[in-house]
Amino acid sequence: MSAIMDMKQIRKVYQTGKVTFEALRGIDIQVERGESVAVVGPSGSGKSTLMNLMGCLDVLTSGEYKLDGELVNTLTSNQLADIRNKKVGFVFQAFNLLPYATAYENIEIPLLFARVTGRKRRQRVTELLARVGLADKAANKPTEMSGGEMQRVAIARALANDPEIILADEPTGNLDSASGGEIVKLFNELWKQGKTIIIITHDASIAGQTQRIIRLKDGAVDGNGDLR
Amino acid sequence: MNIVLSVRQFLNDMRRQKLRTAMTMFGIFWGTCAIVLLFAFGKGLTEAQMKSQKGMGENILIVWPGITAKEFNGLPRGRRIRPTDDDVRFLKQNAQTLAHISPENGRHMTLKYGRQTHRRFVDGVWPEYCIMRNIIPQFGSRFINEPDLQNRRRVIFLGDILAGDLFGDSVSAAVGKRILVNSMPFTVIGIMKSKEQNNSYRGRDNRTAYIPNTTYQAMFSERHSDDFVAQHKPQFTGEIARQEIFRILGEKYRFDPTDEEALAVWDTTEGFAFLKTFFMAFSSFLVGIGFATLITGAIGVTNIMNVVLEERTKEIGIKMALGARKSTILWQFIFETLLITGVGGVLGFAFAYGVISVVPMLNLEEFIGIPTIDGWGAIMMSCLLGLVGLTAGIFPARRAANLQPVQALKLF
């Protein structure tokens, strides 16, 4: 297996006026292709910051980040947008679906940005809806769906352009345990199909189902081993 | 980005923020409406003024007797200069700059037909007076002619309103009828075609009656005329014509041709030029006001888009996380602004057009003319609106597009 993510001495400093805050203090992380990893740690430990950097939602302050062999630091904003569109799929705690769009349209968005045309696009959306078990909810808007259903739409959306990496930030945080269990099951299936899964979570039972757990504390990696 | 989705998003925003979107659109609506209306009314008014100014005739000089203000060749000042019909005839034969000329003599007289009696202005003139003053006889009638003048005929030509006053419904049969003018019988030879005129020095032509000047002088034993009207050739200016009149009459009456008091002259072309300048300034002023309103509307749109941006930041973040490029976000915002300004503009234009279509039915033409929008005005208006929309959209759009996805998602 080769490292799909290779982070060396990553630092992220936030500056608000005269106050500086170092969220990540020079961490080294490698994630192998096809691995499933949980990132755990207390609030403020830098988990979300790490996910933002991994998914190219934010730029790092210093260090070196190679994603699938490409040095992310040097990419233009359009190249970063393409990475977010095709290489990484995001699943957020708050689902982050567009409220005015139907399940179908929400899943369609990454395909539109990727300029997937007409029939291909319709086919892909229909296929994804079936895969997450929501074929009958295509026309529903987020307000007409349960939390679990919304998160499944979000997962379908994350899978739209068949990315190699799925980044999930507390994906079950807003769900009851039954729905949460289904989501975790879905992630496991994806992992078995060869996706690289990175889940940020507080939930030890979810972390326990991954291959590896990375523990963060005060912006640094606290052990890199198996906490099971 | 999918247009359908963009439109739906826009409609969704509109639903959520009905009042705000409505107010913004109203700003653009009102701005457009104001510009179009002001422009159209300004144009209508200008054209009406020009037209009615022309109702008095083009290139017209009116010359009244005067009193010399300069000493000349040993003659004192304060002498009265009072041209006769012979002088007018002399000018007609000799002045190079003049196309037509006619003396004018008039007073109020009692006109009577049947039971109708009216006291109106009766003008003694020459045949060519009608050419100068754009007086056109109605079908089947005529103006005073040369034999009328030579034979001092008792014939009369009536302004259209005056004819209506005397003959009521039977105006069409008025020609050939006898009427009494100061108890003397006159034959009606013609009635004037209605025309616009807002400018005169002794009543409107449509309420005036015309008789041969020779007849008039015979009635009142007049040798002199009140004034004479001259039309200069279009290739000369009013001023050059005036100088020639002064030179020719100055030789005869021995006054200094530079003595502006010797004869009183009203050069209507001067007024015409002034009117043109005035209305141009007036129109510019009106359009300026409309433009300012539109700018205010545009500032409103920019503000709204800024607020929308604040509200939509998360949505922008989501889209960026899903792979939207900067340009996609930029175009989405520009598209929305153009839609707001476009819809507001089209509604404003339609409303203004409606108003402009209704105005001619109100019979206010004499006062405000017929407001008109020309094709160029409409094209210019569209371009202007597009520009306003683009300018209003570009600033919030750039701000939105320059956000980092994480800033927009507010995840940190």
Chai-1 contact restraints between the chains, C-beta under 6 A:
chainA,res_idxA,chainB,res_idxB,connection_type,confidence,min_distance_angstrom,max_distance_angstrom,comment,restraint_id
A,S48,B,L411,contact,1.0,0.0,6.0,A-B,restraint_1
A,N52,B,V406,contact,1.0,0.0,6.0,A-B,restraint_2
A,L57,B,P405,contact,1.0,0.0,6.0,A-B,restraint_3
A,L57,B,V406,contact,1.0,0.0,6.0,A-B,restraint_4
A,D58,B,Q404,contact,1.0,0.0,6.0,A-B,restraint_5
A,D58,B,V406,contact,1.0,0.0,6.0,A-B,restraint_6
A,S77,B,K326,contact,1.0,0.0,6.0,A-B,restraint_7
A,N78,B,R325,contact,1.0,0.0,6.0,A-B,restraint_8
A,A81,B,G323,contact,1.0,0.0,6.0,A-B,restraint_9
A,A81,B,R325,contact,1.0,0.0,6.0,A-B,restraint_10
A,R84,B,A321,contact,1.0,0.0,6.0,A-B,restraint_11
A,R84,B,G323,contact,1.0,0.0,6.0,A-B,restraint_12
A,N85,B,G323,contact,1.0,0.0,6.0,A-B,restraint_13
A,F90,B,A321,contact,1.0,0.0,6.0,A-B,restraint_14
A,N96,B,I318,contact,1.0,0.0,6.0,A-B,restraint_15
A,Y100,B,Q9,contact,1.0,0.0,6.0,A-B,restraint_16
A,Y100,B,N12,contact,1.0,0.0,6.0,A-B,restraint_17
A,I109,B,L322,contact,1.0,0.0,6.0,A-B,restraint_18
A,P110,B,L322,contact,1.0,0.0,6.0,A-B,restraint_19
A,P110,B,G323,contact,1.0,0.0,6.0,A-B,restraint_20
A,L112,B,N2,contact,1.0,0.0,6.0,A-B,restraint_21
A,F113,B,G323,contact,1.0,0.0,6.0,A-B,restraint_22
A,F113,B,A324,contact,1.0,0.0,6.0,A-B,restraint_23
